[in-house]
Amino acid sequence: MRIERFCKIEEKEALTQDVNLNLIEPLIKKYKYKKGNLIPLLQGVQNIYGYIPEQAFYEISKQTGLKLNDLYGVATFYAQFRLKPVGKNIVRICHGTACHVQNASKVTEDLLNFLEIKDGETTPDGIFTVESVACLGCCSLAPVMMIGDETYGKLNGKKAVDIVKEIRRKEVLKSKKIEEPSTN
């Protein structure tokens, strides 16, 4: 199955502790009485939190009258919705025919081994989430991956790992600059 259902209890406690449901009040107010509001509500919640926290399902259901099983059914049916937080950078590796023939599986394997995660998981530092996707529409660049809006083509495992290393290096430097006061 594409996604896990709701998280284990330990994960759930960690994920829902910081959820401020007040953030979705304006969204609920905007769509509460509109016909066809289910998908826009879920999209809006995901735009706010980066995923759809379990608590948000209950809050939407309570305030709009939408059935919890309908909300959850739609959220688990469409690949656009996430039930767990994702990394700052989502790495999508194409596994369409052209990429598959050009050894996308090896690219994915090398990248997952380097990041020490499984497909669909997020690195412990929260920098990357890796997803295998059916097609990115860049067949002439096979094998290809996208990180955010950037497309990287003609990959092999080493190139993919080097790209991710560089992004991680920049993220670490960026976070250190914020934490370290300047000495001017």
C-alpha positions as CSV (number, residue, x, y, z in Angstrom):
1,M,0.0,0.0,0.0
2,R,1.2,3.5,-0.8
3,I,0.9,4.9,2.7
4,E,0.6,3.7,6.2
5,R,-2.7,4.3,8.0
6,F,-2.5,6.4,11.1
7,C,0.8,6.2,12.9
8,K,1.8,4.1,15.8
9,I,1.1,5.5,19.2
10,E,4.7,6.7,19.9
11,E,4.8,8.4,16.5
12,K,1.4,9.9,16.9
13,E,2.3,11.5,20.2
14,A,5.4,13.1,18.6
15,L,3.5,14.2,15.5
16,T,0.5,15.8,17.1
17,Q,2.1,17.6,20.0
18,D,2.8,20.8,18.1
19,V,-0.3,21.0,16.0
20,N,-2.0,24.3,16.5
21,L,-5.6,23.8,15.3
22,N,-6.3,27.5,15.5
23,L,-4.3,27.8,12.2
24,I,-7.1,26.0,10.3
25,E,-10.0,28.1,11.7
26,P,-10.0,30.6,8.8
27,L,-9.9,27.7,6.3
28,I,-12.8,25.9,7.9
29,K,-14.8,29.2,8.1
30,K,-14.1,29.8,4.4
31,Y,-15.3,26.3,3.2
32,K,-17.7,25.2,6.0
33,Y,-20.9,25.7,4.0
34,K,-19.5,25.4,0.4
35,K,-20.5,22.5,-1.7
36,G,-17.5,20.3,-2.7
37,N,-15.5,21.5,0.3
38,L,-13.8,18.3,1.2
39,I,-10.8,18.4,-1.1
40,P,-10.1,22.1,-0.7
41,L,-10.2,21.7,3.1
42,L,-7.7,18.8,2.9
43,Q,-5.5,20.8,0.5
44,G,-5.6,23.9,2.7
45,V,-4.7,21.9,5.8
46,Q,-1.8,20.3,4.0
47,N,-0.6,23.7,2.8
48,I,-0.6,25.0,6.4
49,Y,1.1,22.0,8.1
50,G,2.9,20.3,5.2
51,Y,0.8,17.2,5.8
52,I,-2.6,16.5,7.3
53,P,-2.3,15.9,11.0
54,E,-4.8,13.4,12.5
55,Q,-6.2,16.0,14.8
56,A,-7.1,18.1,11.8
57,F,-9.4,15.3,10.5
58,Y,-11.3,15.4,13.8
59,E,-11.5,19.1,13.8
60,I,-12.8,19.4,10.3
61,S,-15.3,16.7,10.9
62,K,-16.5,18.3,14.1
63,Q,-16.9,21.8,12.6
64,T,-18.2,21.0,9.1
65,G,-20.2,17.8,9.7
66,L,-18.2,16.0,7.0
67,K,-17.8,12.3,8.0
68,L,-14.5,11.3,9.3
69,N,-14.4,8.2,7.1
70,D,-15.1,10.4,4.0
71,L,-12.2,12.8,4.9
72,Y,-9.8,9.9,5.6
73,G,-10.9,8.0,2.5
74,V,-10.2,10.9,0.2
75,A,-6.9,11.7,1.9
76,T,-5.7,8.1,1.5
77,F,-7.0,7.7,-2.1
78,Y,-5.2,10.7,-3.6
79,A,-1.4,10.6,-3.7
80,Q,-1.2,14.4,-3.2
81,F,-2.2,14.1,0.4
82,R,0.2,13.2,3.2
83,L,-0.5,11.9,6.7
84,K,3.0,12.3,8.0
85,P,5.4,15.3,7.9
86,V,7.8,15.4,5.0
87,G,11.3,16.6,4.6
88,K,12.2,20.1,3.5
89,N,13.3,18.7,0.2
90,I,11.1,16.0,-1.5
91,V,13.2,13.9,-3.8
92,R,11.1,12.2,-6.5
93,I,12.8,9.5,-8.5
94,C,11.2,8.6,-11.8
95,H,10.5,4.9,-12.4
96,G,8.7,5.3,-15.7
97,T,9.6,3.1,-18.6
98,A,12.5,5.2,-19.9
99,C,14.0,5.7,-16.5
100,H,13.4,2.0,-15.5
101,V,15.3,0.9,-18.6
102,Q,18.1,3.3,-17.8
103,N,18.5,1.8,-14.3
104,A,16.5,4.1,-12.1
105,S,16.2,1.3,-9.5
106,K,20.0,1.5,-8.9
107,V,19.8,5.3,-8.6
108,T,17.0,4.8,-6.0
109,E,18.9,2.1,-4.2
110,D,22.1,4.1,-3.9
111,L,20.2,7.2,-2.7
112,L,18.2,5.3,-0.1
113,N,21.3,3.5,1.1
114,F,23.2,6.8,1.5
115,L,20.3,8.5,3.3
116,E,19.7,5.4,5.4
117,I,15.9,5.5,4.8
118,K,13.3,3.5,2.8
119,D,11.3,4.7,-0.1
120,G,8.6,7.1,1.2
121,E,10.4,7.9,4.4
122,T,12.0,11.1,5.7
123,T,15.5,11.5,7.0
124,P,15.9,11.9,10.7
125,D,17.2,15.5,10.2
126,G,14.1,16.4,8.3
127,I,16.0,17.5,5.2
128,F,14.8,14.8,2.7
129,T,11.8,12.7,1.9
130,V,12.4,10.2,-1.0
131,E,9.5,9.0,-3.2
132,S,9.5,6.7,-6.2
133,V,7.1,8.0,-8.8
134,A,5.5,6.6,-11.9
135,C,6.7,9.3,-14.3
136,L,8.1,12.8,-14.2
137,G,7.6,13.4,-18.0
138,C,11.3,14.0,-18.6
139,C,12.0,10.8,-20.6
140,S,14.8,12.3,-22.6
141,L,16.7,12.9,-19.4
142,A,16.3,9.3,-18.1
143,P,17.0,8.4,-15.4
144,V,15.7,11.5,-13.7
145,M,14.8,12.9,-10.3
146,M,13.3,16.1,-9.1
147,I,14.1,17.8,-5.9
148,G,11.5,20.5,-5.3
149,D,11.2,22.3,-8.7
150,E,14.7,21.3,-9.9
151,T,15.1,18.4,-12.4
152,Y,18.3,16.4,-12.5
153,G,18.8,14.0,-15.4
154,K,21.2,11.5,-16.9
155,L,21.8,10.2,-13.4
156,N,23.6,7.3,-11.9
157,G,23.7,6.5,-8.2
158,K,26.9,8.5,-7.5
159,K,25.5,11.6,-9.3
160,A,22.3,11.4,-7.3
161,V,24.1,11.0,-4.0
162,D,26.5,13.9,-4.8
163,I,23.5,16.1,-5.6
164,V,21.8,15.2,-2.2
165,K,25.1,15.7,-0.4
166,E,25.5,19.2,-1.8
167,I,21.9,20.1,-0.8
168,R,22.4,18.8,2.7
169,R,25.7,20.7,3.0
170,K,23.9,23.9,2.0
171,E,21.1,23.2,4.5
172,V,23.6,22.6,7.3
173,L,25.5,25.8,6.5
174,K,22.2,27.7,6.3
175,S,21.1,26.4,9.8
176,K,24.6,27.2,11.3
177,K,24.5,30.8,10.0
178,I,21.1,31.3,11.7
179,E,22.4,29.8,15.0
180,E,25.8,31.4,15.2
181,P,25.8,35.1,15.9
182,S,28.1,37.2,13.7
183,T,31.3,38.4,15.2
184,N,31.5,41.8,13.4
